[in-house]
Amino acid sequence: MKVLIERIGDLNDLVMQGASEEVLEQFYHDEIITQVNDDIPVMGKNANRKVLKSRLNDILEFKSAKPLKVTIGEQITMVEWHMNYKHKVLGERCYTQVAVHDWRDGKVIKEKLYCGNK
């Protein structure tokens, strides 16, 4: 459990810096499956890399990402985030989301994000 506490702490530190690409490369398993709400899951690190780059291209200004609550269990972590950035199409985005991570071999193997449609 101690290793998982360190891993999620390091991951969260990078998210707070706006270093999403580094998070993907350092902390996500090659077989990662990500999903936002009930959208179609994105399978594999390469596919997730493409989706992430597309999303990052739409962000004009990263303002902040702040973890509000962190929960750690057996090979699972949950983080409630407050996110704030300026999107080139949607404008100002300020919302909370919960990231649920399943871990395997010290890396995130599955990520599900729960967030509203604001």
Residue frames as a rotation matrix with the C-alpha (Angstrom) as fourth column:
MET 1
0.569 0.823 0.000 0.00
0.823 -0.569 0.000 0.00
0.000 0.000 -1.000 0.00
LYS 2
0.300 -0.533 -0.791 2.92
0.276 -0.745 0.607 2.34
-0.913 -0.401 -0.077 0.75
VAL 3
-0.733 -0.587 0.343 4.12
0.461 -0.058 0.886 2.11
-0.500 0.807 0.313 -2.87
LEU 4
-0.149 0.781 0.607 0.63
0.938 -0.083 0.338 2.95
0.314 0.619 -0.720 -4.14
ILE 5
0.666 0.327 -0.670 0.47
0.601 -0.767 0.223 5.99
-0.441 -0.552 -0.708 -1.84
GLU 6
-0.211 -0.845 -0.492 3.77
0.145 -0.524 0.839 7.23
-0.967 0.106 0.233 -3.31
ARG 7
-0.730 -0.069 0.680 2.70
0.660 0.186 0.728 6.49
-0.177 0.980 -0.090 -6.90
ILE 8
0.264 0.903 0.340 -0.63
0.930 -0.331 0.159 8.35
0.256 0.274 -0.927 -6.66
GLY 9
0.546 -0.148 -0.824 1.10
0.401 -0.818 0.413 11.24
-0.735 -0.556 -0.387 -4.89
ASP 10
-0.557 -0.821 -0.125 3.65
0.199 -0.278 0.940 11.54
-0.806 0.498 0.319 -7.71
LEU 11
-0.498 0.482 0.720 0.92
0.857 0.149 0.494 11.20
0.131 0.863 -0.487 -10.36
ASN 12
0.562 0.788 -0.250 -1.16
0.823 -0.563 0.076 13.92
-0.081 -0.248 -0.965 -8.67
ASP 13
0.101 -0.616 -0.781 1.85
0.278 -0.737 0.616 16.24
-0.955 -0.280 0.097 -8.48
LEU 14
-0.845 -0.436 0.309 2.30
0.380 -0.084 0.921 16.02
-0.375 0.896 0.237 -12.27
VAL 15
-0.083 0.897 0.433 -1.43
0.956 -0.052 0.289 16.60
0.282 0.438 -0.853 -12.89
MET 16
0.585 0.305 -0.751 -1.28
0.623 -0.762 0.175 19.74
-0.519 -0.570 -0.636 -10.74
GLN 17
-0.321 -0.791 -0.520 1.59
0.070 -0.568 0.820 20.98
-0.944 0.227 0.238 -12.92
GLY 18
0.527 0.597 -0.605 -0.48
-0.591 -0.254 -0.766 20.39
-0.611 0.761 0.218 -16.06
ALA 19
-0.455 -0.828 -0.328 1.91
-0.858 0.309 0.411 17.65
-0.239 0.468 -0.851 -17.21
SER 20
0.488 0.811 0.323 -0.70
-0.672 0.586 -0.454 15.26
-0.557 0.004 0.830 -18.61
GLU 21
0.658 -0.290 -0.695 1.60
-0.526 0.483 -0.700 13.76
0.538 0.826 0.165 -21.23
GLU 22
-0.479 -0.868 0.133 4.20
-0.670 0.263 -0.694 12.88
0.567 -0.422 -0.707 -18.58
VAL 23
-0.170 0.525 0.834 1.46
-0.826 0.385 -0.411 11.28
-0.537 -0.759 0.368 -16.47
LEU 24
0.813 0.518 -0.265 0.47
-0.571 0.621 -0.537 9.05
-0.114 0.588 0.801 -19.38
GLU 25
0.369 -0.743 -0.558 4.04
-0.450 0.382 -0.807 8.02
0.813 0.549 -0.194 -20.14
GLN 26
-0.586 -0.730 0.351 5.19
-0.620 0.126 -0.775 7.45
0.521 -0.672 -0.526 -16.54
PHE 27
-0.679 0.334 0.653 2.13
-0.608 0.242 -0.756 6.06
-0.411 -0.911 0.039 -14.80
TYR 28
0.391 0.914 -0.108 -0.10
-0.808 0.284 -0.517 4.37
-0.442 0.289 0.849 -17.37
HIS 29
-0.123 -0.324 0.938 0.24
0.018 0.944 0.329 0.72
-0.992 0.057 -0.110 -18.37
ASP 30
-0.914 -0.262 -0.311 0.68
-0.301 -0.077 0.950 -0.09
-0.273 0.962 -0.009 -22.07
GLU 31
-0.725 0.687 -0.051 -2.70
0.532 0.606 0.591 -1.85
0.437 0.402 -0.805 -21.93
ILE 32
-0.876 0.351 -0.329 -4.50
0.048 -0.617 -0.786 1.08
-0.479 -0.704 0.524 -20.27
ILE 33
-0.349 0.862 0.368 -8.24
0.800 0.069 0.596 1.36
0.488 0.503 -0.713 -20.74
THR 34
-0.939 0.070 -0.336 -9.71
0.139 -0.817 -0.559 4.81
-0.314 -0.572 0.758 -20.12
GLN 35
-0.309 0.905 0.291 -13.32
0.813 0.092 0.575 5.89
0.494 0.415 -0.764 -20.05
VAL 36
-0.981 0.144 0.130 -15.14
-0.185 -0.896 -0.404 9.16
0.058 -0.420 0.905 -19.38
ASN 37
-0.226 0.936 0.269 -18.57
-0.852 -0.056 -0.520 8.59
-0.472 -0.346 0.811 -17.82
ASP 38
0.257 0.395 0.882 -20.33
0.025 0.909 -0.415 6.07
-0.966 0.129 0.224 -20.09
ASP 39
0.453 -0.194 -0.870 -18.47
-0.862 -0.344 -0.372 7.01
-0.227 0.919 -0.323 -23.28
ILE 40
0.931 -0.194 -0.310 -16.82
0.019 0.871 -0.490 4.30
0.365 0.451 0.815 -25.35
PRO 41
0.696 -0.718 -0.021 -13.58
0.093 0.061 0.994 3.20
-0.712 -0.693 0.110 -23.64
VAL 42
0.649 -0.639 -0.412 -10.23
-0.698 -0.285 -0.657 4.03
0.303 0.714 -0.631 -25.22
MET 43
0.953 -0.223 0.205 -8.02
0.127 0.908 0.398 0.95
-0.275 -0.354 0.894 -25.37
GLY 44
0.424 -0.883 0.202 -4.21
0.902 0.390 -0.185 0.98
0.084 0.260 0.962 -25.15
LYS 45
0.062 -0.522 -0.851 -1.54
0.550 -0.693 0.466 3.57
-0.833 -0.496 0.244 -24.53
ASN 46
-0.847 -0.421 0.324 -1.12
0.488 -0.374 0.789 4.56
-0.211 0.826 0.522 -28.18
ALA 47
-0.160 0.878 0.451 -4.84
0.732 -0.201 0.650 5.28
0.662 0.434 -0.611 -28.64
ASN 48
0.603 0.365 -0.710 -4.90
0.782 -0.445 0.436 7.19
-0.157 -0.818 -0.554 -25.35
ARG 49
-0.399 -0.826 -0.398 -1.88
0.605 -0.563 0.563 9.20
-0.689 -0.016 0.725 -26.44
LYS 50
-0.762 0.166 0.626 -3.75
0.541 -0.368 0.756 10.35
0.356 0.915 0.191 -29.57
VAL 51
0.329 0.944 -0.026 -6.89
0.748 -0.244 0.618 11.26
0.577 -0.222 -0.786 -27.60
LEU 52
0.362 -0.256 -0.896 -4.84
0.772 -0.456 0.442 13.16
-0.522 -0.852 0.033 -25.02
LYS 53
-0.724 -0.690 -0.002 -2.96
0.555 -0.583 0.594 15.16
-0.411 0.429 0.805 -27.66
SER 54
-0.425 0.668 0.611 -6.25
0.586 -0.312 0.748 16.09
0.690 0.676 -0.258 -29.30
ARG 55
0.588 0.671 -0.451 -7.70
0.763 -0.275 0.584 17.24
0.268 -0.688 -0.674 -25.96
LEU 56
0.044 -0.666 -0.744 -4.58
0.732 -0.486 0.478 19.21
-0.680 -0.566 0.466 -25.06
ASN 57
-0.763 -0.308 0.568 -4.70
0.638 -0.495 0.589 21.03
0.100 0.812 0.574 -28.41
ASP 58
0.063 0.899 0.432 -8.09
0.574 -0.387 0.721 22.42
0.816 0.203 -0.541 -27.38
ILE 59
0.570 0.083 -0.817 -6.81
0.796 -0.300 0.525 23.90
-0.202 -0.950 -0.237 -24.11
LEU 60
0.558 -0.309 0.770 -5.81
0.265 -0.813 -0.519 27.53
0.786 0.494 -0.372 -24.48
GLU 61
-0.222 -0.592 0.775 -4.80
-0.642 -0.510 -0.573 28.08
0.734 -0.624 -0.267 -20.86
PHE 62
0.076 0.141 -0.987 -4.29
0.584 0.796 0.159 25.61
0.808 -0.589 -0.022 -18.03
LYS 63
0.227 0.075 0.971 -5.21
-0.513 -0.838 0.185 27.40
0.828 -0.540 -0.152 -14.81
SER 64
-0.449 -0.402 0.798 -5.27
-0.893 0.224 -0.390 24.73
-0.022 -0.888 -0.460 -12.11
ALA 65
0.236 0.473 -0.849 -5.92
-0.163 0.880 0.445 21.16
0.958 0.033 0.285 -11.09
LYS 66
-0.464 -0.341 0.818 -6.33
-0.821 -0.182 -0.542 20.55
0.334 -0.922 -0.195 -7.38
PRO 67
-0.476 0.311 -0.823 -6.95
0.271 0.942 0.199 17.21
0.837 -0.128 -0.532 -5.66
LEU 68
-0.015 0.582 0.813 -9.75
-0.746 -0.548 0.378 17.64
0.665 -0.601 0.443 -3.14
LYS 69
0.472 0.174 0.865 -9.89
-0.740 0.611 0.281 14.08
-0.479 -0.773 0.417 -1.77
VAL 70
-0.222 -0.574 -0.788 -7.74
-0.793 0.577 -0.197 10.99
0.568 0.581 -0.583 -2.28
THR 71
0.566 0.408 0.717 -8.77
-0.724 0.661 0.196 7.45
-0.394 -0.630 0.669 -1.38
ILE 72
-0.300 -0.744 -0.597 -6.46
-0.863 0.478 -0.163 4.45
0.406 0.466 -0.786 -1.56
GLY 73
0.622 0.488 0.613 -7.41
-0.668 0.738 0.090 0.77
-0.409 -0.465 0.785 -1.37
GLU 74
0.035 -0.569 0.821 -6.10
0.097 0.820 0.564 -2.56
-0.995 0.060 0.084 -2.62
GLN 75
-0.673 -0.462 0.578 -4.71
0.599 0.118 0.792 -1.73
-0.435 0.879 0.197 -6.08
ILE 76
0.127 0.729 0.673 -7.25
0.880 -0.396 0.263 1.09
0.459 0.558 -0.691 -6.51
THR 77
-0.760 -0.272 -0.591 -7.14
0.524 -0.794 -0.308 4.86
-0.385 -0.543 0.746 -6.01
MET 78
0.263 0.829 0.493 -9.82
0.925 -0.362 0.115 7.51
0.274 0.426 -0.862 -6.30
VAL 79
-0.742 -0.504 -0.442 -9.12
0.586 -0.808 -0.064 11.22
-0.325 -0.307 0.895 -6.56
GLU 80
0.541 0.838 0.075 -11.70
0.812 -0.496 -0.307 14.00
-0.220 0.227 -0.949 -6.57
TRP 81
-0.577 -0.797 0.180 -10.29
0.804 -0.516 0.296 16.85
-0.142 0.316 0.938 -8.64
HIS 82
0.561 0.574 -0.596 -11.18
0.289 -0.811 -0.509 20.49
-0.776 0.114 -0.620 -9.10
MET 83
-0.262 -0.612 0.746 -10.23
0.916 0.085 0.391 21.40
-0.303 0.786 0.538 -12.69
ASN 84
0.616 0.407 -0.675 -9.94
0.191 -0.908 -0.373 24.88
-0.764 0.100 -0.637 -14.19
TYR 85
-0.582 -0.777 0.241 -8.80
0.470 -0.079 0.879 25.75
-0.664 0.624 0.412 -17.72
LYS 86
0.058 0.551 -0.832 -9.78
-0.558 -0.674 -0.485 27.73
-0.828 0.492 0.269 -20.79
HIS 87
-0.195 0.024 0.980 -10.98
0.566 0.819 0.092 25.64
-0.801 0.573 -0.174 -23.74
LYS 88
-0.923 -0.281 -0.263 -10.86
-0.017 -0.653 0.757 27.05
-0.384 0.704 0.598 -27.28
VAL 89
-0.658 0.752 0.025 -14.42
0.162 0.109 0.981 25.92
0.735 0.650 -0.193 -28.10
LEU 90
0.138 0.781 -0.609 -16.15
0.765 0.307 0.567 25.60
0.629 -0.544 -0.555 -24.71
GLY 91
0.345 -0.054 0.937 -14.57
-0.288 -0.956 0.051 28.64
0.893 -0.288 -0.346 -23.02
GLU 92
-0.394 -0.480 0.783 -13.93
-0.855 -0.120 -0.504 28.70
0.336 -0.869 -0.364 -19.30
ARG 93
0.302 0.412 -0.860 -14.11
-0.045 0.907 0.419 25.20
0.952 -0.088 0.292 -17.75
CYS 94
-0.635 -0.400 0.661 -14.32
-0.665 -0.153 -0.731 24.97
0.394 -0.904 -0.169 -13.97
TYR 95
0.497 0.828 -0.258 -15.66
-0.646 0.552 0.526 21.70
0.578 -0.095 0.810 -12.54
THR 96
-0.146 -0.505 0.851 -15.01
-0.856 0.496 0.147 18.69
-0.497 -0.706 -0.504 -10.33
GLN 97
0.430 0.227 -0.874 -14.41
-0.648 0.751 -0.124 15.15
0.628 0.620 0.470 -11.48
VAL 98
0.465 -0.294 0.835 -13.53
-0.623 0.561 0.545 11.85
-0.629 -0.773 0.078 -9.85
ALA 99
0.113 -0.530 -0.840 -10.77
-0.827 0.418 -0.375 9.69
0.550 0.738 -0.392 -11.31
VAL 100
0.692 0.101 0.715 -10.89
-0.506 0.773 0.381 6.00
-0.514 -0.626 0.586 -10.37
HIS 101
0.096 -0.776 -0.623 -7.67
-0.923 0.165 -0.348 4.11
0.373 0.608 -0.701 -11.09
ASP 102
0.965 0.004 0.263 -7.12
-0.090 0.944 0.316 0.37
-0.247 -0.329 0.912 -11.04
TRP 103
0.286 -0.950 -0.125 -3.40
-0.950 -0.298 0.093 -0.42
-0.125 0.092 -0.988 -10.72
ARG 104
0.965 -0.153 0.214 -1.32
0.163 0.986 -0.033 -3.37
-0.206 0.067 0.976 -11.95
ASP 105
0.320 -0.933 0.163 2.46
0.939 0.289 -0.188 -3.72
0.128 0.213 0.969 -11.81
GLY 106
-0.305 -0.474 -0.826 2.79
0.696 -0.702 0.146 -0.19
-0.649 -0.530 0.545 -10.37
LYS 107
-0.998 0.008 -0.060 0.91
-0.048 -0.702 0.711 1.42
-0.036 0.712 0.701 -13.27
VAL 108
-0.241 0.967 -0.081 -2.67
-0.561 -0.207 -0.802 2.47
-0.792 -0.148 0.592 -13.98
ILE 109
-0.915 -0.019 0.403 -4.32
0.254 0.748 0.613 -0.30
-0.314 0.663 -0.680 -16.02
LYS 110
-0.188 0.908 0.375 -7.83
0.868 -0.026 0.497 1.18
0.460 0.418 -0.783 -15.99
GLU 111
-0.937 -0.036 -0.349 -9.06
0.201 -0.871 -0.449 4.75
-0.287 -0.490 0.823 -15.51
LYS 112
-0.109 0.925 0.363 -12.65
0.895 -0.068 0.442 5.91
0.433 0.373 -0.820 -15.32
LEU 113
-0.985 -0.173 -0.001 -13.48
0.164 -0.928 -0.334 9.58
0.057 -0.329 0.942 -15.00
TYR 114
-0.047 0.990 -0.131 -16.82
0.996 0.056 0.064 10.68
0.071 -0.128 -0.989 -13.58
CYS 115
-0.857 -0.223 -0.464 -17.70
0.277 -0.959 -0.050 14.26
-0.434 -0.172 0.884 -14.39
GLY 116
0.155 0.963 -0.221 -20.66
0.348 -0.262 -0.900 16.42
-0.925 0.062 -0.375 -15.30
ASN 117
0.078 -0.029 0.997 -21.37
0.997 0.023 -0.077 18.00
-0.021 0.999 0.031 -18.66
LYS 118
0.693 0.173 -0.700 -20.59
0.320 -0.944 0.083 21.59
-0.646 -0.281 -0.709 -17.61
